[in-house]
Amino acid sequence: MDRPTLIEFPSDFPLKIMGNAVPEFAQQVLAVVLSHAPDFDPASMEMRPSSGAKYLSLTCTVRATSQVQLDALYTELSAHPLVKVVL
């Protein structure tokens, strides 16, 4: 059963994912995003290092088709060992 949502689907939905700036961070986040949103264009991923370059912020705008899809994506990203925060 779908829970009520204020988002109309399909919708372009930006996700901000933050973690330690390690070489494999972006690739591993991309793999998770693509597993839930196969039409995501990897070239559209925005990357911003923190001022001290210790952390990396990634913005992925996915074409969300349902709340269930977004919930699953948030859950898997949040559980990933390299991910600190998902907004």
PDB file of N, CA, C and O in Angstrom:
ATOM      1  N   MET A   1       0.854  -1.189   0.000  1.00  0.00           N
ATOM      2  CA  MET A   1       0.000   0.000   0.000  1.00  0.00           C
ATOM      3  C   MET A   1       0.891   1.242   0.000  1.00  0.00           C
ATOM      4  O   MET A   1       1.828   1.343   0.792  1.00  0.00           O
ATOM      5  N   ASP A   2       0.595   2.172  -0.883  1.00  0.00           N
ATOM      6  CA  ASP A   2       1.365   3.416  -0.939  1.00  0.00           C
ATOM      7  C   ASP A   2       0.946   4.341   0.186  1.00  0.00           C
ATOM      8  O   ASP A   2      -0.236   4.457   0.508  1.00  0.00           O
ATOM      9  N   ARG A   3       1.933   4.997   0.778  1.00  0.00           N
ATOM     10  CA  ARG A   3       1.604   5.967   1.822  1.00  0.00           C
ATOM     11  C   ARG A   3       1.397   7.330   1.168  1.00  0.00           C
ATOM     12  O   ARG A   3       1.921   7.573   0.080  1.00  0.00           O
ATOM     13  N   PRO A   4       0.651   8.215   1.803  1.00  0.00           N
ATOM     14  CA  PRO A   4       0.393   9.531   1.211  1.00  0.00           C
ATOM     15  C   PRO A   4       1.692  10.308   1.012  1.00  0.00           C
ATOM     16  O   PRO A   4       2.617  10.203   1.817  1.00  0.00           O
ATOM     17  N   THR A   5       1.752  11.079  -0.055  1.00  0.00           N
ATOM     18  CA  THR A   5       2.938  11.873  -0.346  1.00  0.00           C
ATOM     19  C   THR A   5       2.528  13.197  -0.968  1.00  0.00           C
ATOM     20  O   THR A   5       1.479  13.298  -1.604  1.00  0.00           O
ATOM     21  N   LEU A   6       3.358  14.205  -0.780  1.00  0.00           N
ATOM     22  CA  LEU A   6       3.096  15.514  -1.375  1.00  0.00           C
ATOM     23  C   LEU A   6       3.775  15.653  -2.735  1.00  0.00           C
ATOM     24  O   LEU A   6       3.589  16.651  -3.432  1.00  0.00           O
ATOM     25  N   ILE A   7       4.561  14.645  -3.105  1.00  0.00           N
ATOM     26  CA  ILE A   7       5.281  14.683  -4.370  1.00  0.00           C
ATOM     27  C   ILE A   7       4.400  14.079  -5.459  1.00  0.00           C
ATOM     28  O   ILE A   7       3.795  13.025  -5.265  1.00  0.00           O
ATOM     29  N   GLU A   8       4.332  14.752  -6.599  1.00  0.00           N
ATOM     30  CA  GLU A   8       3.620  14.193  -7.739  1.00  0.00           C
ATOM     31  C   GLU A   8       4.622  13.413  -8.577  1.00  0.00           C
ATOM     32  O   GLU A   8       5.703  13.914  -8.888  1.00  0.00           O
ATOM     33  N   PHE A   9       4.265  12.193  -8.940  1.00  0.00           N
ATOM     34  CA  PHE A   9       5.165  11.335  -9.714  1.00  0.00           C
ATOM     35  C   PHE A   9       4.657  11.180 -11.135  1.00  0.00           C
ATOM     36  O   PHE A   9       3.445  11.191 -11.352  1.00  0.00           O
ATOM     37  N   PRO A  10       5.550  11.037 -12.115  1.00  0.00           N
ATOM     38  CA  PRO A  10       7.004  11.116 -12.003  1.00  0.00           C
ATOM     39  C   PRO A  10       7.463  12.549 -11.740  1.00  0.00           C
ATOM     40  O   PRO A  10       6.777  13.516 -12.073  1.00  0.00           O
ATOM     41  N   SER A  11       8.648  12.655 -11.132  1.00  0.00           N
ATOM     42  CA  SER A  11       9.174  13.962 -10.746  1.00  0.00           C
ATOM     43  C   SER A  11      10.696  13.918 -10.717  1.00  0.00           C
ATOM     44  O   SER A  11      11.284  12.908 -10.329  1.00  0.00           O
ATOM     45  N   ASP A  12      11.335  15.017 -11.128  1.00  0.00           N
ATOM     46  CA  ASP A  12      12.786  15.130 -10.977  1.00  0.00           C
ATOM     47  C   ASP A  12      13.060  15.447  -9.515  1.00  0.00           C
ATOM     48  O   ASP A  12      12.577  16.451  -8.991  1.00  0.00           O
ATOM     49  N   PHE A  13      13.840  14.587  -8.854  1.00  0.00           N
ATOM     50  CA  PHE A  13      14.036  14.694  -7.415  1.00  0.00           C
ATOM     51  C   PHE A  13      15.528  14.727  -7.095  1.00  0.00           C
ATOM     52  O   PHE A  13      16.231  13.746  -7.336  1.00  0.00           O
ATOM     53  N   PRO A  14      16.025  15.853  -6.552  1.00  0.00           N
ATOM     54  CA  PRO A  14      17.447  15.933  -6.225  1.00  0.00           C
ATOM     55  C   PRO A  14      17.774  15.256  -4.897  1.00  0.00           C
ATOM     56  O   PRO A  14      17.086  15.454  -3.896  1.00  0.00           O
ATOM     57  N   LEU A  15      18.825  14.465  -4.908  1.00  0.00           N
ATOM     58  CA  LEU A  15      19.331  13.822  -3.700  1.00  0.00           C
ATOM     59  C   LEU A  15      20.723  14.369  -3.443  1.00  0.00           C
ATOM     60  O   LEU A  15      21.537  14.449  -4.364  1.00  0.00           O
ATOM     61  N   LYS A  16      21.007  14.744  -2.211  1.00  0.00           N
ATOM     62  CA  LYS A  16      22.345  15.191  -1.842  1.00  0.00           C
ATOM     63  C   LYS A  16      22.917  14.118  -0.924  1.00  0.00           C
ATOM     64  O   LYS A  16      22.343  13.790   0.114  1.00  0.00           O
ATOM     65  N   ILE A  17      24.066  13.579  -1.336  1.00  0.00           N
ATOM     66  CA  ILE A  17      24.705  12.492  -0.606  1.00  0.00           C
ATOM     67  C   ILE A  17      26.093  12.960  -0.187  1.00  0.00           C
ATOM     68  O   ILE A  17      26.881  13.401  -1.023  1.00  0.00           O
ATOM     69  N   MET A  18      26.391  12.865   1.103  1.00  0.00           N
ATOM     70  CA  MET A  18      27.688  13.325   1.602  1.00  0.00           C
ATOM     71  C   MET A  18      28.444  12.187   2.269  1.00  0.00           C
ATOM     72  O   MET A  18      27.870  11.341   2.955  1.00  0.00           O
ATOM     73  N   GLY A  19      29.758  12.196   2.041  1.00  0.00           N
ATOM     74  CA  GLY A  19      30.606  11.171   2.641  1.00  0.00           C
ATOM     75  C   GLY A  19      32.051  11.602   2.612  1.00  0.00           C
ATOM     76  O   GLY A  19      32.379  12.691   2.141  1.00  0.00           O
ATOM     77  N   ASN A  20      32.919  10.737   3.122  1.00  0.00           N
ATOM     78  CA  ASN A  20      34.351  11.016   3.102  1.00  0.00           C
ATOM     79  C   ASN A  20      34.843  11.066   1.660  1.00  0.00           C
ATOM     80  O   ASN A  20      34.378  10.308   0.809  1.00  0.00           O
ATOM     81  N   ALA A  21      35.781  11.959   1.396  1.00  0.00           N
ATOM     82  CA  ALA A  21      36.315  12.123   0.048  1.00  0.00           C
ATOM     83  C   ALA A  21      37.353  11.037  -0.223  1.00  0.00           C
ATOM     84  O   ALA A  21      38.558  11.284  -0.184  1.00  0.00           O
ATOM     85  N   VAL A  22      36.861   9.833  -0.498  1.00  0.00           N
ATOM     86  CA  VAL A  22      37.738   8.720  -0.864  1.00  0.00           C
ATOM     87  C   VAL A  22      37.479   8.398  -2.336  1.00  0.00           C
ATOM     88  O   VAL A  22      36.382   8.644  -2.836  1.00  0.00           O
ATOM     89  N   PRO A  23      38.479   7.850  -3.035  1.00  0.00           N
ATOM     90  CA  PRO A  23      38.356   7.650  -4.485  1.00  0.00           C
ATOM     91  C   PRO A  23      37.125   6.859  -4.922  1.00  0.00           C
ATOM     92  O   PRO A  23      36.548   7.156  -5.968  1.00  0.00           O
ATOM     93  N   GLU A  24      36.716   5.869  -4.152  1.00  0.00           N
ATOM     94  CA  GLU A  24      35.609   5.009  -4.583  1.00  0.00           C
ATOM     95  C   GLU A  24      34.220   5.545  -4.207  1.00  0.00           C
ATOM     96  O   GLU A  24      33.216   4.944  -4.589  1.00  0.00           O
ATOM     97  N   PHE A  25      34.142   6.656  -3.472  1.00  0.00           N
ATOM     98  CA  PHE A  25      32.850   7.153  -2.981  1.00  0.00           C
ATOM     99  C   PHE A  25      31.860   7.430  -4.114  1.00  0.00           C
ATOM    100  O   PHE A  25      30.743   6.912  -4.094  1.00  0.00           O
ATOM    101  N   ALA A  26      32.251   8.233  -5.091  1.00  0.00           N
ATOM    102  CA  ALA A  26      31.322   8.606  -6.168  1.00  0.00           C
ATOM    103  C   ALA A  26      30.873   7.386  -6.966  1.00  0.00           C
ATOM    104  O   ALA A  26      29.694   7.274  -7.304  1.00  0.00           O
ATOM    105  N   GLN A  27      31.792   6.469  -7.273  1.00  0.00           N
ATOM    106  CA  GLN A  27      31.436   5.282  -8.055  1.00  0.00           C
ATOM    107  C   GLN A  27      30.466   4.384  -7.301  1.00  0.00           C
ATOM    108  O   GLN A  27      29.536   3.839  -7.895  1.00  0.00           O
ATOM    109  N   GLN A  28      30.674   4.226  -6.001  1.00  0.00           N
ATOM    110  CA  GLN A  28      29.791   3.357  -5.223  1.00  0.00           C
ATOM    111  C   GLN A  28      28.407   3.977  -5.057  1.00  0.00           C
ATOM    112  O   GLN A  28      27.401   3.271  -5.115  1.00  0.00           O
ATOM    113  N   VAL A  29      28.351   5.291  -4.852  1.00  0.00           N
ATOM    114  CA  VAL A  29      27.049   5.975  -4.774  1.00  0.00           C
ATOM    115  C   VAL A  29      26.344   5.866  -6.120  1.00  0.00           C
ATOM    116  O   VAL A  29      25.142   5.604  -6.170  1.00  0.00           O
ATOM    117  N   LEU A  30      27.073   6.064  -7.202  1.00  0.00           N
ATOM    118  CA  LEU A  30      26.483   5.964  -8.541  1.00  0.00           C
ATOM    119  C   LEU A  30      25.885   4.582  -8.775  1.00  0.00           C
ATOM    120  O   LEU A  30      24.803   4.469  -9.351  1.00  0.00           O
ATOM    121  N   ALA A  31      26.563   3.545  -8.344  1.00  0.00           N
ATOM    122  CA  ALA A  31      26.051   2.183  -8.516  1.00  0.00           C
ATOM    123  C   ALA A  31      24.722   1.997  -7.789  1.00  0.00           C
ATOM    124  O   ALA A  31      23.809   1.365  -8.320  1.00  0.00           O
ATOM    125  N   VAL A  32      24.609   2.540  -6.582  1.00  0.00           N
ATOM    126  CA  VAL A  32      23.361   2.432  -5.818  1.00  0.00           C
ATOM    127  C   VAL A  32      22.251   3.222  -6.521  1.00  0.00           C
ATOM    128  O   VAL A  32      21.135   2.726  -6.679  1.00  0.00           O
ATOM    129  N   VAL A  33      22.563   4.450  -6.938  1.00  0.00           N
ATOM    130  CA  VAL A  33      21.559   5.283  -7.618  1.00  0.00           C
ATOM    131  C   VAL A  33      21.061   4.580  -8.885  1.00  0.00           C
ATOM    132  O   VAL A  33      19.855   4.520  -9.128  1.00  0.00           O
ATOM    133  N   LEU A  34      21.977   4.056  -9.684  1.00  0.00           N
ATOM    134  CA  LEU A  34      21.589   3.382 -10.933  1.00  0.00           C
ATOM    135  C   LEU A  34      20.775   2.120 -10.693  1.00  0.00           C
ATOM    136  O   LEU A  34      19.956   1.744 -11.532  1.00  0.00           O
ATOM    137  N   SER A  35      20.988   1.463  -9.561  1.00  0.00           N
ATOM    138  CA  SER A  35      20.205   0.257  -9.273  1.00  0.00           C
ATOM    139  C   SER A  35      18.737   0.584  -9.008  1.00  0.00           C
ATOM    140  O   SER A  35      17.867  -0.267  -9.195  1.00  0.00           O
ATOM    141  N   HIS A  36      18.462   1.807  -8.577  1.00  0.00           N
ATOM    142  CA  HIS A  36      17.080   2.228  -8.301  1.00  0.00           C
ATOM    143  C   HIS A  36      16.513   3.145  -9.387  1.00  0.00           C
ATOM    144  O   HIS A  36      15.298   3.232  -9.562  1.00  0.00           O
ATOM    145  N   ALA A  37      17.386   3.815 -10.102  1.00  0.00           N
ATOM    146  CA  ALA A  37      16.979   4.745 -11.169  1.00  0.00           C
ATOM    147  C   ALA A  37      17.881   4.499 -12.383  1.00  0.00           C
ATOM    148  O   ALA A  37      18.803   5.274 -12.637  1.00  0.00           O
ATOM    149  N   PRO A  38      17.615   3.415 -13.138  1.00  0.00           N
ATOM    150  CA  PRO A  38      18.496   3.031 -14.233  1.00  0.00           C
ATOM    151  C   PRO A  38      18.637   4.082 -15.338  1.00  0.00           C
ATOM    152  O   PRO A  38      19.585   4.038 -16.122  1.00  0.00           O
ATOM    153  N   ASP A  39      17.697   5.021 -15.397  1.00  0.00           N
ATOM    154  CA  ASP A  39      17.766   6.066 -16.432  1.00  0.00           C
ATOM    155  C   ASP A  39      18.573   7.291 -15.978  1.00  0.00           C
ATOM    156  O   ASP A  39      18.671   8.270 -16.717  1.00  0.00           O
ATOM    157  N   PHE A  40      19.154   7.244 -14.763  1.00  0.00           N
ATOM    158  CA  PHE A  40      19.963   8.362 -14.281  1.00  0.00           C
ATOM    159  C   PHE A  40      21.197   8.523 -15.159  1.00  0.00           C
ATOM    160  O   PHE A  40      21.873   7.545 -15.480  1.00  0.00           O
ATOM    161  N   ASP A  41      21.486   9.764 -15.547  1.00  0.00           N
ATOM    162  CA  ASP A  41      22.651  10.067 -16.378  1.00  0.00           C
ATOM    163  C   ASP A  41      23.845  10.358 -15.465  1.00  0.00           C
ATOM    164  O   ASP A  41      23.860  11.388 -14.792  1.00  0.00           O
ATOM    165  N   PRO A  42      24.844   9.471 -15.429  1.00  0.00           N
ATOM    166  CA  PRO A  42      26.001   9.688 -14.552  1.00  0.00           C
ATOM    167  C   PRO A  42      26.706  11.024 -14.794  1.00  0.00           C
ATOM    168  O   PRO A  42      27.294  11.590 -13.873  1.00  0.00           O
ATOM    169  N   ALA A  43      26.649  11.523 -16.013  1.00  0.00           N
ATOM    170  CA  ALA A  43      27.313  12.797 -16.326  1.00  0.00           C
ATOM    171  C   ALA A  43      26.644  13.981 -15.632  1.00  0.00           C
ATOM    172  O   ALA A  43      27.235  15.057 -15.539  1.00  0.00           O
ATOM    173  N   SER A  44      25.419  13.792 -15.146  1.00  0.00           N
ATOM    174  CA  SER A  44      24.708  14.890 -14.487  1.00  0.00           C
ATOM    175  C   SER A  44      25.013  14.969 -12.987  1.00  0.00           C
ATOM    176  O   SER A  44      24.562  15.898 -12.317  1.00  0.00           O
ATOM    177  N   MET A  45      25.773  14.006 -12.456  1.00  0.00           N
ATOM    178  CA  MET A  45      26.121  14.025 -11.033  1.00  0.00           C
ATOM    179  C   MET A  45      27.013  15.233 -10.745  1.00  0.00           C
ATOM    180  O   MET A  45      28.028  15.441 -11.411  1.00  0.00           O
ATOM    181  N   GLU A  46      26.624  16.022  -9.750  1.00  0.00           N
ATOM    182  CA  GLU A  46      27.420  17.183  -9.345  1.00  0.00           C
ATOM    183  C   GLU A  46      28.257  16.802  -8.133  1.00  0.00           C
ATOM    184  O   GLU A  46      27.759  16.171  -7.200  1.00  0.00           O
ATOM    185  N   MET A  47      29.545  17.191  -8.150  1.00  0.00           N
ATOM    186  CA  MET A  47      30.448  16.878  -7.037  1.00  0.00           C
ATOM    187  C   MET A  47      31.037  18.154  -6.473  1.00  0.00           C
ATOM    188  O   MET A  47      31.520  19.013  -7.210  1.00  0.00           O
ATOM    189  N   ARG A  48      30.990  18.267  -5.147  1.00  0.00           N
ATOM    190  CA  ARG A  48      31.576  19.431  -4.475  1.00  0.00           C
ATOM    191  C   ARG A  48      32.356  18.978  -3.254  1.00  0.00           C
ATOM    192  O   ARG A  48      31.786  18.378  -2.343  1.00  0.00           O
ATOM    193  N   PRO A  49      33.653  19.257  -3.225  1.00  0.00           N
ATOM    194  CA  PRO A  49      34.437  18.924  -2.028  1.00  0.00           C
ATOM    195  C   PRO A  49      34.173  19.946  -0.929  1.00  0.00           C
ATOM    196  O   PRO A  49      33.826  21.093  -1.211  1.00  0.00           O
ATOM    197  N   SER A  50      34.339  19.528   0.320  1.00  0.00           N
ATOM    198  CA  SER A  50      34.230  20.464   1.443  1.00  0.00           C
ATOM    199  C   SER A  50      35.436  21.399   1.410  1.00  0.00           C
ATOM    200  O   SER A  50      36.395  21.158   0.676  1.00  0.00           O
ATOM    201  N   SER A  51      35.385  22.451   2.198  1.00  0.00           N
ATOM    202  CA  SER A  51      36.469  23.442   2.188  1.00  0.00           C
ATOM    203  C   SER A  51      37.813  22.825   2.547  1.00  0.00           C
ATOM    204  O   SER A  51      38.846  23.266   2.043  1.00  0.00           O
ATOM    205  N   GLY A  52      37.821  21.818   3.403  1.00  0.00           N
ATOM    206  CA  GLY A  52      39.069  21.158   3.765  1.00  0.00           C
ATOM    207  C   GLY A  52      39.355  19.924   2.932  1.00  0.00           C
ATOM    208  O   GLY A  52      40.354  19.237   3.149  1.00  0.00           O
ATOM    209  N   ALA A  53      38.474  19.641   1.970  1.00  0.00           N
ATOM    210  CA  ALA A  53      38.589  18.497   1.062  1.00  0.00           C
ATOM    211  C   ALA A  53      38.522  17.137   1.766  1.00  0.00           C
ATOM    212  O   ALA A  53      38.918  16.119   1.197  1.00  0.00           O
ATOM    213  N   LYS A  54      38.017  17.126   3.009  1.00  0.00           N
ATOM    214  CA  LYS A  54      37.874  15.855   3.730  1.00  0.00           C
ATOM    215  C   LYS A  54      36.596  15.120   3.307  1.00  0.00           C
ATOM    216  O   LYS A  54      36.540  13.891   3.311  1.00  0.00           O
ATOM    217  N   TYR A  55      35.580  15.899   2.943  1.00  0.00           N
ATOM    218  CA  TYR A  55      34.289  15.332   2.567  1.00  0.00           C
ATOM    219  C   TYR A  55      33.949  15.698   1.137  1.00  0.00           C
ATOM    220  O   TYR A  55      34.469  16.665   0.580  1.00  0.00           O
ATOM    221  N   LEU A  56      33.049  14.890   0.547  1.00  0.00           N
ATOM    222  CA  LEU A  56      32.572  15.140  -0.804  1.00  0.00           C
ATOM    223  C   LEU A  56      31.047  15.115  -0.777  1.00  0.00           C
ATOM    224  O   LEU A  56      30.436  14.225  -0.184  1.00  0.00           O
ATOM    225  N   SER A  57      30.451  16.099  -1.424  1.00  0.00           N
ATOM    226  CA  SER A  57      29.005  16.172  -1.549  1.00  0.00           C
ATOM    227  C   SER A  57      28.641  15.860  -2.995  1.00  0.00           C
ATOM    228  O   SER A  57      29.181  16.460  -3.925  1.00  0.00           O
ATOM    229  N   LEU A  58      27.724  14.918  -3.176  1.00  0.00           N
ATOM    230  CA  LEU A  58      27.247  14.558  -4.507  1.00  0.00           C
ATOM    231  C   LEU A  58      25.778  14.928  -4.614  1.00  0.00           C
ATOM    232  O   LEU A  58      25.002  14.673  -3.694  1.00  0.00           O
ATOM    233  N   THR A  59      25.397  15.524  -5.729  1.00  0.00           N
ATOM    234  CA  THR A  59      23.984  15.788  -5.990  1.00  0.00           C
ATOM    235  C   THR A  59      23.582  14.983  -7.221  1.00  0.00           C
ATOM    236  O   THR A  59      24.156  15.129  -8.301  1.00  0.00           O
ATOM    237  N   CYS A  60      22.579  14.130  -7.026  1.00  0.00           N
ATOM    238  CA  CYS A  60      22.048  13.298  -8.103  1.00  0.00           C
ATOM    239  C   CYS A  60      20.569  13.619  -8.240  1.00  0.00           C
ATOM    240  O   CYS A  60      19.797  13.403  -7.307  1.00  0.00           O
ATOM    241  N   THR A  61      20.173  14.129  -9.390  1.00  0.00           N
ATOM    242  CA  THR A  61      18.761  14.406  -9.626  1.00  0.00           C
ATOM    243  C   THR A  61      18.190  13.247 -10.436  1.00  0.00           C
ATOM    244  O   THR A  61      18.488  13.080 -11.618  1.00  0.00           O
ATOM    245  N   VAL A  62      17.358  12.452  -9.761  1.00  0.00           N
ATOM    246  CA  VAL A  62      16.779  11.262 -10.391  1.00  0.00           C
ATOM    247  C   VAL A  62      15.356  11.553 -10.845  1.00  0.00           C
ATOM    248  O   VAL A  62      14.692  12.438 -10.306  1.00  0.00           O
ATOM    249  N   ARG A  63      14.897  10.813 -11.827  1.00  0.00           N
ATOM    250  CA  ARG A  63      13.502  10.872 -12.270  1.00  0.00           C
ATOM    251  C   ARG A  63      12.754   9.862 -11.416  1.00  0.00           C
ATOM    252  O   ARG A  63      12.724   8.671 -11.726  1.00  0.00           O
ATOM    253  N   ALA A  64      12.151  10.351 -10.335  1.00  0.00           N
ATOM    254  CA  ALA A  64      11.458   9.475  -9.384  1.00  0.00           C
ATOM    255  C   ALA A  64      10.090   9.090  -9.938  1.00  0.00           C
ATOM    256  O   ALA A  64       9.333   9.931 -10.422  1.00  0.00           O
ATOM    257  N   THR A  65       9.800   7.797  -9.853  1.00  0.00           N
ATOM    258  CA  THR A  65       8.515   7.311 -10.361  1.00  0.00           C
ATOM    259  C   THR A  65       7.530   6.957  -9.257  1.00  0.00           C
ATOM    260  O   THR A  65       6.336   6.809  -9.517  1.00  0.00           O
ATOM    261  N   SER A  66       8.024   6.818  -8.008  1.00  0.00           N
ATOM    262  CA  SER A  66       7.128   6.485  -6.894  1.00  0.00           C
ATOM    263  C   SER A  66       7.807   6.769  -5.564  1.00  0.00           C
ATOM    264  O   SER A  66       9.029   6.894  -5.486  1.00  0.00           O
ATOM    265  N   GLN A  67       6.995   6.868  -4.525  1.00  0.00           N
ATOM    266  CA  GLN A  67       7.529   7.042  -3.171  1.00  0.00           C
ATOM    267  C   GLN A  67       8.284   5.791  -2.747  1.00  0.00           C
ATOM    268  O   GLN A  67       9.287   5.878  -2.039  1.00  0.00           O
ATOM    269  N   VAL A  68       7.809   4.633  -3.174  1.00  0.00           N
ATOM    270  CA  VAL A  68       8.472   3.367  -2.844  1.00  0.00           C
ATOM    271  C   VAL A  68       9.895   3.371  -3.399  1.00  0.00           C
ATOM    272  O   VAL A  68      10.828   2.949  -2.717  1.00  0.00           O
ATOM    273  N   GLN A  69      10.064   3.844  -4.628  1.00  0.00           N
ATOM    274  CA  GLN A  69      11.390   3.930  -5.244  1.00  0.00           C
ATOM    275  C   GLN A  69      12.300   4.857  -4.435  1.00  0.00           C
ATOM    276  O   GLN A  69      13.439   4.498  -4.136  1.00  0.00           O
ATOM    277  N   LEU A  70      11.809   6.034  -4.082  1.00  0.00           N
ATOM    278  CA  LEU A  70      12.611   6.988  -3.310  1.00  0.00           C
ATOM    279  C   LEU A  70      12.969   6.434  -1.937  1.00  0.00           C
ATOM    280  O   LEU A  70      14.104   6.586  -1.485  1.00  0.00           O
ATOM    281  N   ASP A  71      12.020   5.798  -1.274  1.00  0.00           N
ATOM    282  CA  ASP A  71      12.281   5.217   0.050  1.00  0.00           C
ATOM    283  C   ASP A  71      13.375   4.153  -0.028  1.00  0.00           C
ATOM    284  O   ASP A  71      14.266   4.108   0.819  1.00  0.00           O
ATOM    285  N   ALA A  72      13.303   3.305  -1.040  1.00  0.00           N
ATOM    286  CA  ALA A  72      14.304   2.244  -1.198  1.00  0.00           C
ATOM    287  C   ALA A  72      15.679   2.846  -1.476  1.00  0.00           C
ATOM    288  O   ALA A  72      16.689   2.367  -0.959  1.00  0.00           O
ATOM    289  N   LEU A  73      15.714   3.885  -2.285  1.00  0.00           N
ATOM    290  CA  LEU A  73      16.974   4.553  -2.612  1.00  0.00           C
ATOM    291  C   LEU A  73      17.581   5.202  -1.372  1.00  0.00           C
ATOM    292  O   LEU A  73      18.772   5.038  -1.106  1.00  0.00           O
ATOM    293  N   TYR A  74      16.768   5.941  -0.609  1.00  0.00           N
ATOM    294  CA  TYR A  74      17.236   6.560   0.643  1.00  0.00           C
ATOM    295  C   TYR A  74      17.744   5.502   1.618  1.00  0.00           C
ATOM    296  O   TYR A  74      18.795   5.677   2.234  1.00  0.00           O
ATOM    297  N   THR A  75      17.001   4.406   1.760  1.00  0.00           N
ATOM    298  CA  THR A  75      17.366   3.352   2.703  1.00  0.00           C
ATOM    299  C   THR A  75      18.714   2.741   2.342  1.00  0.00           C
ATOM    300  O   THR A  75      19.574   2.573   3.207  1.00  0.00           O
ATOM    301  N   GLU A  76      18.901   2.405   1.057  1.00  0.00           N
ATOM    302  CA  GLU A  76      20.162   1.772   0.656  1.00  0.00           C
ATOM    303  C   GLU A  76      21.331   2.750   0.762  1.00  0.00           C
ATOM    304  O   GLU A  76      22.411   2.375   1.220  1.00  0.00           O
ATOM    305  N   LEU A  77      21.125   3.999   0.343  1.00  0.00           N
ATOM    306  CA  LEU A  77      22.205   4.987   0.455  1.00  0.00           C
ATOM    307  C   LEU A  77      22.568   5.241   1.918  1.00  0.00           C
ATOM    308  O   LEU A  77      23.750   5.301   2.258  1.00  0.00           O
ATOM    309  N   SER A  78      21.581   5.389   2.773  1.00  0.00           N
ATOM    310  CA  SER A  78      21.817   5.673   4.197  1.00  0.00           C
ATOM    311  C   SER A  78      22.562   4.532   4.887  1.00  0.00           C
ATOM    312  O   SER A  78      23.312   4.766   5.834  1.00  0.00           O
ATOM    313  N   ALA A  79      22.362   3.309   4.422  1.00  0.00           N
ATOM    314  CA  ALA A  79      23.001   2.144   5.028  1.00  0.00           C
ATOM    315  C   ALA A  79      24.415   1.908   4.490  1.00  0.00           C
ATOM    316  O   ALA A  79      25.163   1.101   5.043  1.00  0.00           O
ATOM    317  N   HIS A  80      24.777   2.605   3.421  1.00  0.00           N
ATOM    318  CA  HIS A  80      26.090   2.377   2.801  1.00  0.00           C
ATOM    319  C   HIS A  80      27.200   2.859   3.737  1.00  0.00           C
ATOM    320  O   HIS A  80      27.091   3.952   4.293  1.00  0.00           O
ATOM    321  N   PRO A  81      28.262   2.076   3.924  1.00  0.00           N
ATOM    322  CA  PRO A  81      29.314   2.442   4.880  1.00  0.00           C
ATOM    323  C   PRO A  81      30.082   3.724   4.525  1.00  0.00           C
ATOM    324  O   PRO A  81      30.638   4.358   5.422  1.00  0.00           O
ATOM    325  N   LEU A  82      30.129   4.120   3.263  1.00  0.00           N
ATOM    326  CA  LEU A  82      30.853   5.343   2.892  1.00  0.00           C
ATOM    327  C   LEU A  82      29.987   6.596   2.995  1.00  0.00           C
ATOM    328  O   LEU A  82      30.511   7.709   2.947  1.00  0.00           O
ATOM    329  N   VAL A  83      28.681   6.435   3.136  1.00  0.00           N
ATOM    330  CA  VAL A  83      27.749   7.572   3.158  1.00  0.00           C
ATOM    331  C   VAL A  83      27.547   8.061   4.587  1.00  0.00           C
ATOM    332  O   VAL A  83      27.250   7.273   5.485  1.00  0.00           O
ATOM    333  N   LYS A  84      27.711   9.372   4.792  1.00  0.00           N
ATOM    334  CA  LYS A  84      27.484   9.976   6.113  1.00  0.00           C
ATOM    335  C   LYS A  84      26.070  10.530   6.239  1.00  0.00           C
ATOM    336  O   LYS A  84      25.413  10.333   7.262  1.00  0.00           O
ATOM    337  N   VAL A  85      25.590  11.233   5.185  1.00  0.00           N
ATOM    338  CA  VAL A  85      24.285  11.903   5.226  1.00  0.00           C
ATOM    339  C   VAL A  85      23.630  11.827   3.861  1.00  0.00           C
ATOM    340  O   VAL A  85      24.292  11.951   2.831  1.00  0.00           O
ATOM    341  N   VAL A  86      22.294  11.617   3.865  1.00  0.00           N
ATOM    342  CA  VAL A  86      21.512  11.696   2.625  1.00  0.00           C
ATOM    343  C   VAL A  86      20.388  12.688   2.866  1.00  0.00           C
ATOM    344  O   VAL A  86      19.611  12.538   3.809  1.00  0.00           O
ATOM    345  N   LEU A  87      20.304  13.692   2.022  1.00  0.00           N
ATOM    346  CA  LEU A  87      19.237  14.704   2.119  1.00  0.00           C
ATOM    347  C   LEU A  87      18.403  14.698   0.861  1.00  0.00           C
ATOM    348  O   LEU A  87      17.456  15.476   0.745  1.00  0.00           O
TER     349      LEU A  87
END
